[in-house]
Amino acid sequence: MRKREKTLSSAYSNTGMAYLFLAPFLILFFLFTLIPVVVGIFLSFTDYNMLELPKWLGITNYKMLILDDKEFLIALKNTFLFAFISGPISLLMSFVLAWEINRLRKTRQFFALAIYAPSIVSGTAISAVWLYFFSGDAYGLFNHFLMKIGLINKPIQWITDPKYILGVVIFISVWMGMGTGFLTFLAAFRNMSEDQHEAAMIDGIRTSSQELFYIILPQMKPQLLFAAINSTTAAFGVFDIAVAVAGFPSPNYAAHTIVAHLYDFAFIRFEMGYASSVAVILFLITYLVGKFLRRALADK
Amino acid sequence: MAEVNGKTVRVFGKKLFTFSASNTLRMVFMLLIAGFMIMPLIYVVSTSLKPLDELFLFPPRFFTRRPRLSNFSDLFNALDSATVPFTRYIFNSLFTAVCTVIGTVIVCCMGAYGLVKLRPKGGGALFALILAALMFSGQVTTIPSYLVIKSLGLLDTHLALIIPKLAVAFNFFLVKQFLEQMPETYLEAARLDGANEWQIFWRIVMPHIKSAIATLVVFSFTSAWNDYLGPVIYLTNDALKTLPLAVQTISGGAGAASLSTAGAMAAATFVTILPTIVVYTAMQGRVMNTMAHSGIKE
């Protein structure tokens, strides 16, 4: 009787069986996530061209990156600029739009699809359309429109003038960037019960901004954290849109990003050690930003 | 069909919208945003249907006046005489995406079941590790992953695009969150009936977490279908390449749309962006169900 009670208790545990079920995931997770992080950190201290064994260099790669590599500093600046603009804008927009859509009834599905669809289309493919919109001659849709309403009198070189390139990349990324955060917010709003809304009214909440700050935001912290982490890791990994819009390398390195720099050294010059130090810096940045977000949005 | 009755707009007898100052303002705002969001997508559809002379009109025209399917026949026939037919790229994309989806669903659901419902010793530490992996972008591990793929002899194979995308922390996390909501009683009943864990997993757990599976289908299909860095790094054989690279090749790199390929390019773009939207639309309801549990609790 006692034994039976034990198996029935809610804390059923079977470690051996659990690891059998976990095995496929864990093997692949170690092979393609954990070991690569460790190996990457090791390689970042070496000179490695894939033909000879890695040669230990100490912190030489990092010194060169920070002191001598002008393109890396440009990439760093561009990526930060990109992440600090597009990350928060995407997050804010996805929150506001999810909130607005949640008030709708019959048209909810349509608006949700319209706003989320850009997040799931191929960045490489849709860039072709944006390139046409931003095309530097008078054929470009935006130039044509701006000239027609008289805002400018000669075409702007959106995608070849270094002044505008990063702005265009940010613009397209925000358009594509509602992403999973938007879905998370939409689902969270949907799950907030009518009762809570009514209870808030009884507690003296009157305006919707009061409801937002005292009821919704505190309750949505877990979703906010998930969405914020998603949008920052995506923002710091920016690569394919930048390449598709500005080419590789971009004019005057105006759309050069950390991942573009990594790609350049790893797969064009095959300097894997040096490229690994770029990857480690990217890792540190996203990890620290993630940690900051977790602290800022922690539950208490 | 549509009628305005007092202050209420009805379409097919369903109440769609009630007039008031703030409602109207909201609706206008939402329509503007939605219009802006889908403008490029509508443009893709419209352009892919344009006959050649309309593609190069000045001033440029957004919508086509005389829709034709000739761009699609150009894409599939004319480019078929090229070394790699376009249909081959479609097959490559579909094959790798479908394998990735099936693989990641099985691997992540099995793992999450093991962690959540079989409660192994050390499970907490393991989950902390997986959660940490959520915090950095996958590009960080590009180089060592390349070395792993190379040493497994998988360079220039489709497996190189599939295997690294199976054990994804993000996917594992979603299933785990969803599975935590599943009542223990179903599993207990099955165990008392003498079912083994393997049977329980396939017959009880998998049907129960359909919503989470549908969500994984959408996310992993999207990420595999749109993957750009993977094929660029792992594949050199043109016959193995996927749609994003094919589109880039047809367009002739950044910005250059030439007279001979503009039509085929528009059709290729359409073929490349459509499937992810279709998959998402089919699963929309279930995705909402899953995302309700996606918050990270500290």
HADDOCK unambig.tbl for C-alpha pairs under 7 A between the chains (distance, minus, plus):
assign (segid A and resid 8 and name CA) (segid B and resid 188 and name CA) 6.38 0.50 0.50
assign (segid A and resid 10 and name CA) (segid B and resid 184 and name CA) 6.74 0.50 0.50
assign (segid A and resid 12 and name CA) (segid B and resid 118 and name CA) 6.48 0.50 0.50
assign (segid A and resid 12 and name CA) (segid B and resid 119 and name CA) 6.98 0.50 0.50
assign (segid A and resid 13 and name CA) (segid B and resid 118 and name CA) 4.87 0.50 0.50
assign (segid A and resid 13 and name CA) (segid B and resid 119 and name CA) 4.81 0.50 0.50
assign (segid A and resid 13 and name CA) (segid B and resid 120 and name CA) 6.21 0.50 0.50
assign (segid A and resid 14 and name CA) (segid B and resid 118 and name CA) 5.20 0.50 0.50
assign (segid A and resid 14 and name CA) (segid B and resid 119 and name CA) 6.46 0.50 0.50
assign (segid A and resid 14 and name CA) (segid B and resid 120 and name CA) 6.04 0.50 0.50
assign (segid A and resid 15 and name CA) (segid B and resid 118 and name CA) 6.66 0.50 0.50
assign (segid A and resid 15 and name CA) (segid B and resid 119 and name CA) 6.55 0.50 0.50
assign (segid A and resid 15 and name CA) (segid B and resid 120 and name CA) 3.93 0.50 0.50
assign (segid A and resid 15 and name CA) (segid B and resid 121 and name CA) 5.96 0.50 0.50
assign (segid A and resid 18 and name CA) (segid B and resid 114 and name CA) 4.16 0.50 0.50
assign (segid A and resid 18 and name CA) (segid B and resid 115 and name CA) 6.32 0.50 0.50
assign (segid A and resid 18 and name CA) (segid B and resid 118 and name CA) 5.24 0.50 0.50
assign (segid A and resid 18 and name CA) (segid B and resid 119 and name CA) 6.86 0.50 0.50
assign (segid A and resid 18 and name CA) (segid B and resid 120 and name CA) 5.69 0.50 0.50
assign (segid A and resid 19 and name CA) (segid B and resid 114 and name CA) 6.62 0.50 0.50
assign (segid A and resid 21 and name CA) (segid B and resid 110 and name CA) 5.27 0.50 0.50
assign (segid A and resid 21 and name CA) (segid B and resid 111 and name CA) 5.36 0.50 0.50
assign (segid A and resid 21 and name CA) (segid B and resid 114 and name CA) 5.18 0.50 0.50
assign (segid A and resid 22 and name CA) (segid B and resid 110 and name CA) 6.38 0.50 0.50
assign (segid A and resid 22 and name CA) (segid B and resid 111 and name CA) 4.03 0.50 0.50
assign (segid A and resid 22 and name CA) (segid B and resid 114 and name CA) 5.72 0.50 0.50
assign (segid A and resid 24 and name CA) (segid B and resid 107 and name CA) 5.97 0.50 0.50
assign (segid A and resid 25 and name CA) (segid B and resid 107 and name CA) 5.37 0.50 0.50
assign (segid A and resid 25 and name CA) (segid B and resid 108 and name CA) 6.27 0.50 0.50
assign (segid A and resid 25 and name CA) (segid B and resid 111 and name CA) 5.85 0.50 0.50
assign (segid A and resid 25 and name CA) (segid B and resid 167 and name CA) 5.28 0.50 0.50
assign (segid A and resid 28 and name CA) (segid B and resid 167 and name CA) 5.63 0.50 0.50
assign (segid A and resid 29 and name CA) (segid B and resid 167 and name CA) 5.23 0.50 0.50
assign (segid A and resid 32 and name CA) (segid B and resid 145 and name CA) 5.70 0.50 0.50
assign (segid A and resid 32 and name CA) (segid B and resid 164 and name CA) 5.85 0.50 0.50
assign (segid A and resid 33 and name CA) (segid B and resid 141 and name CA) 6.66 0.50 0.50
assign (segid A and resid 36 and name CA) (segid B and resid 141 and name CA) 5.37 0.50 0.50
assign (segid A and resid 36 and name CA) (segid B and resid 144 and name CA) 4.75 0.50 0.50
assign (segid A and resid 36 and name CA) (segid B and resid 145 and name CA) 5.98 0.50 0.50
assign (segid A and resid 37 and name CA) (segid B and resid 141 and name CA) 5.98 0.50 0.50
assign (segid A and resid 39 and name CA) (segid B and resid 144 and name CA) 6.35 0.50 0.50
assign (segid A and resid 40 and name CA) (segid B and resid 141 and name CA) 6.99 0.50 0.50
assign (segid A and resid 40 and name CA) (segid B and resid 144 and name CA) 5.97 0.50 0.50
assign (segid A and resid 106 and name CA) (segid B and resid 16 and name CA) 5.94 0.50 0.50
assign (segid A and resid 111 and name CA) (segid B and resid 34 and name CA) 6.48 0.50 0.50
assign (segid A and resid 114 and name CA) (segid B and resid 34 and name CA) 5.63 0.50 0.50
assign (segid A and resid 114 and name CA) (segid B and resid 37 and name CA) 6.44 0.50 0.50
assign (segid A and resid 114 and name CA) (segid B and resid 38 and name CA) 5.93 0.50 0.50
assign (segid A and resid 115 and name CA) (segid B and resid 34 and name CA) 6.02 0.50 0.50
assign (segid A and resid 115 and name CA) (segid B and resid 37 and name CA) 5.95 0.50 0.50
assign (segid A and resid 117 and name CA) (segid B and resid 277 and name CA) 6.17 0.50 0.50
assign (segid A and resid 118 and name CA) (segid B and resid 37 and name CA) 6.85 0.50 0.50
assign (segid A and resid 120 and name CA) (segid B and resid 222 and name CA) 6.10 0.50 0.50
assign (segid A and resid 120 and name CA) (segid B and resid 276 and name CA) 6.19 0.50 0.50
assign (segid A and resid 120 and name CA) (segid B and resid 277 and name CA) 6.83 0.50 0.50
assign (segid A and resid 121 and name CA) (segid B and resid 273 and name CA) 5.02 0.50 0.50
assign (segid A and resid 121 and name CA) (segid B and resid 276 and name CA) 6.39 0.50 0.50
assign (segid A and resid 122 and name CA) (segid B and resid 226 and name CA) 4.74 0.50 0.50
assign (segid A and resid 122 and name CA) (segid B and resid 272 and name CA) 6.93 0.50 0.50
assign (segid A and resid 122 and name CA) (segid B and resid 273 and name CA) 5.83 0.50 0.50
assign (segid A and resid 124 and name CA) (segid B and resid 244 and name CA) 5.86 0.50 0.50
assign (segid A and resid 125 and name CA) (segid B and resid 244 and name CA) 6.19 0.50 0.50
assign (segid A and resid 125 and name CA) (segid B and resid 247 and name CA) 6.33 0.50 0.50
assign (segid A and resid 125 and name CA) (segid B and resid 269 and name CA) 5.43 0.50 0.50
assign (segid A and resid 125 and name CA) (segid B and resid 272 and name CA) 6.72 0.50 0.50
assign (segid A and resid 126 and name CA) (segid B and resid 269 and name CA) 6.96 0.50 0.50
assign (segid A and resid 129 and name CA) (segid B and resid 40 and name CA) 6.50 0.50 0.50
assign (segid A and resid 131 and name CA) (segid B and resid 255 and name CA) 5.96 0.50 0.50
assign (segid A and resid 139 and name CA) (segid B and resid 58 and name CA) 6.78 0.50 0.50
assign (segid A and resid 139 and name CA) (segid B and resid 59 and name CA) 6.78 0.50 0.50
assign (segid A and resid 139 and name CA) (segid B and resid 60 and name CA) 6.14 0.50 0.50
assign (segid A and resid 141 and name CA) (segid B and resid 60 and name CA) 6.95 0.50 0.50
assign (segid A and resid 175 and name CA) (segid B and resid 37 and name CA) 6.78 0.50 0.50
assign (segid A and resid 183 and name CA) (segid B and resid 288 and name CA) 6.75 0.50 0.50
assign (segid A and resid 183 and name CA) (segid B and resid 291 and name CA) 6.46 0.50 0.50
assign (segid A and resid 184 and name CA) (segid B and resid 291 and name CA) 4.98 0.50 0.50
assign (segid A and resid 184 and name CA) (segid B and resid 292 and name CA) 6.25 0.50 0.50
assign (segid A and resid 184 and name CA) (segid B and resid 294 and name CA) 6.62 0.50 0.50
assign (segid A and resid 187 and name CA) (segid B and resid 288 and name CA) 5.21 0.50 0.50
assign (segid A and resid 187 and name CA) (segid B and resid 289 and name CA) 6.89 0.50 0.50
assign (segid A and resid 187 and name CA) (segid B and resid 291 and name CA) 5.75 0.50 0.50
assign (segid A and resid 187 and name CA) (segid B and resid 292 and name CA) 4.66 0.50 0.50
assign (segid A and resid 188 and name CA) (segid B and resid 292 and name CA) 5.20 0.50 0.50
assign (segid A and resid 191 and name CA) (segid B and resid 292 and name CA) 6.93 0.50 0.50
assign (segid A and resid 222 and name CA) (segid B and resid 295 and name CA) 4.09 0.50 0.50
assign (segid A and resid 222 and name CA) (segid B and resid 296 and name CA) 4.51 0.50 0.50
assign (segid A and resid 222 and name CA) (segid B and resid 297 and name CA) 5.18 0.50 0.50
assign (segid A and resid 223 and name CA) (segid B and resid 294 and name CA) 6.50 0.50 0.50
assign (segid A and resid 223 and name CA) (segid B and resid 295 and name CA) 3.94 0.50 0.50
assign (segid A and resid 223 and name CA) (segid B and resid 296 and name CA) 6.42 0.50 0.50
assign (segid A and resid 225 and name CA) (segid B and resid 295 and name CA) 6.99 0.50 0.50
assign (segid A and resid 225 and name CA) (segid B and resid 296 and name CA) 6.27 0.50 0.50
assign (segid A and resid 226 and name CA) (segid B and resid 295 and name CA) 5.53 0.50 0.50
assign (segid A and resid 226 and name CA) (segid B and resid 296 and name CA) 5.58 0.50 0.50
assign (segid A and resid 229 and name CA) (segid B and resid 135 and name CA) 6.43 0.50 0.50
assign (segid A and resid 233 and name CA) (segid B and resid 135 and name CA) 6.68 0.50 0.50
assign (segid A and resid 233 and name CA) (segid B and resid 136 and name CA) 5.66 0.50 0.50
assign (segid A and resid 233 and name CA) (segid B and resid 137 and name CA) 5.09 0.50 0.50
assign (segid A and resid 234 and name CA) (segid B and resid 137 and name CA) 6.51 0.50 0.50
assign (segid A and resid 237 and name CA) (segid B and resid 137 and name CA) 6.01 0.50 0.50
assign (segid A and resid 237 and name CA) (segid B and resid 139 and name CA) 6.53 0.50 0.50
assign (segid A and resid 240 and name CA) (segid B and resid 228 and name CA) 6.75 0.50 0.50
assign (segid A and resid 244 and name CA) (segid B and resid 254 and name CA) 5.66 0.50 0.50
assign (segid A and resid 245 and name CA) (segid B and resid 254 and name CA) 6.11 0.50 0.50
assign (segid A and resid 246 and name CA) (segid B and resid 254 and name CA) 6.64 0.50 0.50
assign (segid A and resid 247 and name CA) (segid B and resid 254 and name CA) 5.34 0.50 0.50
assign (segid A and resid 266 and name CA) (segid B and resid 143 and name CA) 7.00 0.50 0.50
assign (segid A and resid 276 and name CA) (segid B and resid 143 and name CA) 6.93 0.50 0.50
assign (segid A and resid 279 and name CA) (segid B and resid 140 and name CA) 4.93 0.50 0.50
assign (segid A and resid 280 and name CA) (segid B and resid 140 and name CA) 7.00 0.50 0.50
assign (segid A and resid 282 and name CA) (segid B and resid 140 and name CA) 6.62 0.50 0.50
assign (segid A and resid 283 and name CA) (segid B and resid 136 and name CA) 6.10 0.50 0.50
assign (segid A and resid 283 and name CA) (segid B and resid 140 and name CA) 5.99 0.50 0.50
assign (segid A and resid 286 and name CA) (segid B and resid 135 and name CA) 6.54 0.50 0.50
assign (segid A and resid 286 and name CA) (segid B and resid 136 and name CA) 5.37 0.50 0.50
assign (segid A and resid 287 and name CA) (segid B and resid 135 and name CA) 5.76 0.50 0.50
assign (segid A and resid 287 and name CA) (segid B and resid 136 and name CA) 5.97 0.50 0.50
assign (segid A and resid 290 and name CA) (segid B and resid 135 and name CA) 5.68 0.50 0.50
assign (segid A and resid 298 and name CA) (segid B and resid 298 and name CA) 5.81 0.50 0.50
assign (segid A and resid 299 and name CA) (segid B and resid 298 and name CA) 6.01 0.50 0.50
